[in-house]
Amino acid sequence: MIDLGLQLDLSLRIVVAAGLGLAVGFEREIHGHPAGLRTHMLVAAGSGLFTVLSAYGFEGVATGVTGTAPIDPTRIAAQIVSGIGFLGAGAILKDGVVIRGLTTAASLWATSAVGMAAGAGEYLIAVIATATVLVSLWPINALAERLHGTSIAAVQLRLSLDRLEVLGEVTGLLVKQRLEIGQISTTRLGKNTYRADITIRGRTPSVISTAIADIDDIAGVDIISSSTAD
């Protein structure tokens, strides 16, 4: 016989998990990340559902069966921790030599934990965890951007190279000066003639200016143009 009260309680847990996942997804959505409202909501709701099923879905299955091992209520929920890694990996993208999406992948992983907490009926823990995740994604992110000086506009460099190997010297110089390197693209124009487009970002305009001057001193490299990236 179906226990209606229990079913309503378990359904409420899934709804709460979905709502908390939606809150985390909202922050990712407004900042244009690939995993937003729907993804985080589904991850949290799915984690909550798996947790509920793991704890209550198989009650009584082995009751009265001699020699049957007791059912571990954590067996399904435990797989969420490792299984969510596949979804998180899909959010990690390589843009030039910069890896993006690590924070989104981490937020998916944390959201699955929020869903598990809600599914287990630990509402206070789920709410506090959601608040902690949101703080790490929003205020802490703003602080990190301030520390890294990301308010400085990115600069697009167009270089002329006499050989591709010299591009390694250029990127090595940028890394040495602690500049963020964005997208890099190269085009062969002819024999021993290449064009490279590089997007860079620095903490201050003076750091970028110094780097551009140093690049111009590298043998085999000519700066065709430098402009603020869109």
Secondary structure, DSSP 8 states (H G I E B T S, - for coil): ---HHHHHHHHHHHHHHHHHHHHHHHHHHHTT-SS-HHHHHHHHHHHHHHHHHHHHTTTTSSTT-TT-----TTHHHHHHHHHHHHHHHHT-EEETTEEE-HHHHHHHHHHHHHHHHHHTT-HHHHHHHHHHHHHHHTHHHHHHHHHHTTTS--EEEEEEESSTTHHHHHHHHHHHTT-EEEEEEEEEEETTEEEEEEEEE-SSHHHHHHHHHHHHTSTTEEEEEEEE--
